[in-house]
């Protein structure tokens, strides 16, 4: 029988509030250590937490976006455990009754095949601080700036079967929280991170013992960690060993997972209702107000791009990966009034390559939608060829102006004068007797030689279609 993996993911998304979930402390990333944690975040005696209303709105937003059950009443609990960066000795979270219940996230692969992944729950909680191990000469530093930052923990059903499928789900979730503007999705800063639960079993047999891989914060590492863990578990079982329920860490240098602690030995969290917070009660009117302001969501936008612009599932999937990229595409199409497919090709080709090379996001592109639209217009009206357009794009990227300015300044306008081109082609044929003889003898591949010589003579500014037609006509005359 064939082995099958069973994967469930727990995603911690830091919510984009200006202040923390239970205090007025700032949540800005990168501040000096321990400058954004007040008495409430530290759990000092005599202080009381006060729930941030924006956090509740963001959780409801997410629940609506995944068609989940929104609980009108939810309860906060204390999760008790000791860790150096958890000064209170407990974490305020939601346990038995979360704000967001069961939902569904539709995930499309590059070919456009859609699979629905179950969402078990999404609950609110506060983040812990951060332990710093660098530059302390054998000691650990504690930065409590992150303590109390609002988190939405999104727990999936064990519906995923491969590492690639898990990454597709995470990318869809990553896009969704950014479209909703509830999380910036910055994985390097830890505002979108993931724990993966992985088990293996033979098809037809009960699920195996699951292992948790903690704190994965890049799509590449997530895929590698899950792939490694699947293979490790299969090899363990095939060698007669049992899989132990445990927590493991992924080492990005060795591409392996390593045991962190056994689940059987983990502390009992001793959950109990948070005594300093009343149950969270919301009404249907509150939910309806939020629902009215929901943006167009990624899956709906993907389907619209396919139907409205005639794009492939692959192109549409890439373009809707971020709201900003989708907006850039639509604005460029509108301004250029040219083929949406060509626009998509330029954005995913030349523009994306330049952005990646310079480590920029679409929001910081030096080539604006107006500039790219101007370039596409000049390709469309045959002012320049596609090849020359790439040189114009590079000049625009370098800040030399818009397409029209660069074309005029560099004299790049395409040669479309038929009589001029006919004269150039005639001269090239006359000056290439050996190639002409070989072509007439049946070596048709030499047609490209004449095209190349013509383009060289016109410094790449001849219209390629015109060149082909004129060459065909003149070579046909020679054969007769």
N, C-alpha and C positions, 0 to 999 in steps of 0.2 A: 504493500500500500504506500501511497505517496504522503510525504510530510506536508503539513500545512501550518502556517503561523497564524496566531490570533493576536491582534494588536489593538490596544486601547490607549488613548492619549489624554493627558491632563495638561491643559494650557493655562498658564498664569499671564493674564493681560493686565498691565498697569493702566489704570484709567486716567484720562487726560484732564484731571481736575487741577485747579490752581492750589488747592489746599488738601490736606490729608482727610482720610475717611472719618476720623473722630476728633480732629483738632484743626486749628487755623494755621498750623505750620505749613510753609511752602513745600512744594513737591519738585521744584526745579532741579534738573540733573546737573551734576558737576560742581555744586557748591563746596566750599571748604568743609572738611569732615566735621560732623557734630555741630553744625551751625543752623540746622533746620529740624531740630528735635526739641519739643518743649515738654513741660511737666506731664501733659496727658500722654504723649508718645512714650515717655519713659515709665508711665504707670506709677508716678509718685503718690504717696498717701494723700487722700483728700481731694483728688481730682476725679472728674466724671467725663466720660466720652459723650460727644454730641454728634449724631449722625449727619453727614454731609448729604444734602438733598440731591445735589448733582450726581452723586454716585448712584443713587436709586434710579434717577432718570436714565443714566447710561446702561444700567443693568436691564431695565425694561426695554430700552431700545434694542439691545442685543436679543432679548427674548422674542420680541416681535419679528425681528429679522430672520430668525430660525423657526418661525411658526411654533414656538414653544408655549406651554402652559405657564402663564404668569400667576404666581400665587398672591392673592390679595392680602394674605397674612403670612409673614415669614419671621423666623426667630434667629437671633444671634446667640452664639454659644462661646464658651471658653474652651480652647484646646490647650491643655496643659503639657508643657515639656520644657526642659532646660536646654538652653543653648546660649553661648556668650553674647550673641547679637540680638537676643530676645530679652530685653531688660526686665519686663514684667513677669517673666516665667510662664506666660501664657499668651496665646494669640486669639484675638476676637475674630470669629468666623461664623459661618452658617453650617449647620450639620444636618439635623433631621428634616428641617423644613426650609429649603432655600427659596430665594426669590424667583428663580427661573427653573421650571421643571423640564419635562421631556420635550425635545424638539428634533428638527431634521436639518441637515446641511447638505445641499446638492453639490456634488463635486464632479467636474468635467475633466476628462483626460484630454491630451492634445488632439485626439481624433474626434472629440466632441461627445464621446460616450459618457453618460451621466450615471453616477451611483449616489444613492442617498445614504448618508452616514448619520446614525442616530446620535443625538446629544442627550446624555443622561440627565444632566443638570448644569446649571451655572450659578455659583453662589458668590456672595461678597465676603471679603475678608481683608485684614490689614497685612501688609508686608512686614517682614522682619528687617533688622539692620543688615549690615554687611561686614563679614570678617575679612581683613586685609592681611595677606601673608607676605607681601613683597616689602623689601627695604626695612625690615624690622629686626634683622640679625637674630633669627631664631625665635622671635616673639610674634604675636599676632596683634594687629591693631583692630579696633572696633569703630566703625563709622555708623552712627545711628540716624543719619539723614533720611535713609529709606524707611525707617521704622514708622509704621502708620500710613504709608502710601497705599491708596486703595487698589485692591486687586479684584478682578473677576476671574474666578477659576472655572474653566470650561472643561467639563468631563465628557468624553465621547463614550459611546457604546463600544464593545469589542468587535466592531464591524470591519476593521481593516485587516488585510491579509498579506500585504507585502510592504516593504520599506518605501517603494516608489508611491504606492497608494497612500501611505501615511503622509508623505511629503506633499502630495497633491491636496490632501485634506487640510494640512497645515497652511499651505499657500492660500487655499480658498478662505480659511478662517482669518488668516493674516490680512487678506484683501478686505474681508468683510468688516473687521473692527476699524480699519482705516477709512473705509467708505462711510461708516457710521460716525466717524470722528470721535470715537471713544478711547482710542489707544493709538499712539504714534507708531507702534509696531517695530521700534528700534531694537533689534535683537542684540546688537553689540552692547547696548546700554542696559540690557536685561529687562526691557519693558514688555517683551513678548518671549516667554521661555516655556519649555515643555518637559514633562516627565513622560516616559513611554513605558507601558506595561506590555511585556512580550511573553508569549508562551508558544509551544509547538505541540502538535499531536498528529497522529495519523488519521487521515480522513475516515470518518465513520466511527471513530473512537471519541471518548470524552475529552474535553479540553485539558491541556496539561497544566502544570504548576507555573504560575506567572512570576516573572522577575521584573522589578522596576528599575529603569535607568533614569537617573536624576539629572536635572539642570542642563538640558540640551538647548543651545542657543544659536544654532545655524542650521539651515535646511540640509546642507552637505553633511554636517556632523550627525544630524538626526538619522539620515539615510544610512550612513556608514555604521553608526552604532547599532541600529536595528538589524541590519544585514549581518553584522558580526555576531550579535546575540542569538539570532535565529540559527546560524551555523554552529555556534558553540553549543547550544542546547541539543541540537540534533546529534552532534558528535558525542556529547556526554551520555545521552540515552543509548546510542548505538554501542557504546563501550560498556554498557551495563550499569552506569551510574544514574543516580536520581537527581533531578533538578531541585534545588533548595529555594524556597521562597526567600528572596533577599533584595536588598537595594544595591545597585551597582552604579559606578561612575564610568563615563567614557573618557578615554585618554586620546586627545586629538593627535598626539605625536606617534603613538603606537597603533592607533586605529583599533584599539581593543577596549573591552569593558573590564572593570576590576571590582571585586566585591568590596562594598563599603560597610554594610552591616546586615545581619540576619534579621528577617522580619519577626521570627519567633522571639528574638531577644529584644525587640523594640519596646519602648516604654508604652504603657497604657495611657492614652491621652486624657482619660477621665473627663470626657465632654460633659458639660452641664450648662443650662441656660445662663447667659450673661446677666448677672444681677443688676448691673448698672444701666441696662438698656431695655426699654419696653419692646414688646413685639412690634415689628414693622408692619403697619397696616396702610394699604393704598386702596383706591377705589377705581372703578371702571372708567370714570371720567378722566382721571389722571392718565390712565393707559391710552385712552382714545386721543387725548391731546398730543401725546408723544407720537402715536401712530400716524397722525395727520402730517407730521413733519419729516417722516422717514424719506430718505433720498432713494433714487433708483439704485437697486442693489446689484452686485456684480453679476449674478446669474441672469437676471432680467436684462441687464445691459449686454451681456454676451449674446443672448438670443436676439436682441434687437439689432446688434451690429451685423449678425449673420443675415437677418431678413432685410434690414433697411439698406445696408451697404454692399450686400452680396459677398461678404468676406467668408473665408473658410473658417471652420471651427478652430483651427490652430491659430490663425491670425487674430480672430476675435478674442480667443483666450489670452493671448499675449497682451493685446491692447487694453483689456479691462483689468489687468493685474494691479493697476493703481488708478484711482480716480483722476489724478493729475495727467497720467498718460492718456487715458480715455478722452479727457477734455481736450488735450493737445491735438489728438487725432481729429476729433469732430470739428474743432475750430479751424484746423488746417484745410479739411475737406470743404468747409463752408466758404473759406476765403479764396481757395484756389478754383473751386467749381470744376475740378478735374476728377479723374477716375479714383474712387476711394481705395481700390486695390493698389494702385501706384503710390498713393499717399502712405498706405500701410507699409508697403515695401521700403520706402525711404525712411520712415520712422523706425522700423525694426531693423533696418540695415545700416545705412550710413550714420544716422543720428544716434542709434543705440550704441554702435561701435565707438563713436566719438565720446559719448557719455561714459561708457565703461572705461575707455582708455584714460580719461581724465578724472575718473572716480566722482562723477557728478550725477545728480538726479535730474529728472526732466524739468523740475521747477527751476533749476539753475542753468538751463541750457542757454548758451549765448546765441543760438539760432532760434529766434522766436517763431511762433506760428505764422505771423505775417511774412517773415523772411522765407520760411520754407514754402509757403503758398506761392510767393513770388517766383521762386525757383521752379516750382512745378508748372506754373503758367508758361514759363519760357521753354520748358521741355515740350509742353503740350502744343504750343503754337510754332514749334520747330525753329525757334530763335537759336537754340543750342541743342546739341545732341546729348544723349544720356551720359556719354563718356566725359564730355566737357562739363556737364552739370556736376560731376563729382569734384572737379577742380574748383568750380564756383562755390560749391558747398564748403570746401576746405578754406577758401578765402573768407567766406561769411563767418565761419567758425573762428577764424583768426581776427575778426573784427574789422575787415576791410570794407564793410558796407553791405547793402542788399544786393540781390542778384543783378538787377538792372545796372547799378553803379559799377559792379565788378565786370560785367559783360562789356560795357562801354569802355571802361578804363583799360581793359586788357585786350580789347579788340577780338572778342571771342564769338561774335555773332556768326551763326552758321551760314555757310555759303550755299545758297539755294538758287542762284542764277544758272539756269539750265545751259545757256550758251557758253558760259564760262566753264562750267563743269565738263561740257562736251569737248571743249578745246583741250582741257587738261587731260582727260581720258584718252583722247586721240593721240596726244604727244607721248603718253606713257606706253600705249600699245605700239606706237612707231619706234620707240626707243627700247623695246623689249622683244627683239626678233626671235631669240632662242626660246623664251617662255611662251611666246605666241605659237611658235611651231609645235612645241610640246603640248600646248593646250589643244591645238587643232588636231594633233595626233591622238587625242583621247584622254589626256591627263587633265580632267576637269577640275581637280583640286587646285590647279594653278589660277582658277578664277579668284581665289582669295588673295593671291599674290597681287593681282591687278587692283583689287579693292584696297589692299594695304598701301600700295604705292600711291594711289589716288588720295587716300586719307593723309599720307605723309606729305604729299605735295601741297595739300590744303591745310597743313598743320592741325589736322583732326577736326577742321571746321566744316567739312562737307557734310551734307545730309546723307547718311548711310543708305537710306532707301533710294534716294535719287541716284547715288553712285551705282548701286546695283542695277537699276533699270537702264541707265545710260550704257554701262558696260555690256549688259546683255544685248542691247540693240547694236552697239558698235562691233562686238565680237561676232554677232550673227551676220552682219554685213560682210565681215572678212571671210567667213566660211562660205559665203555665196559669191 
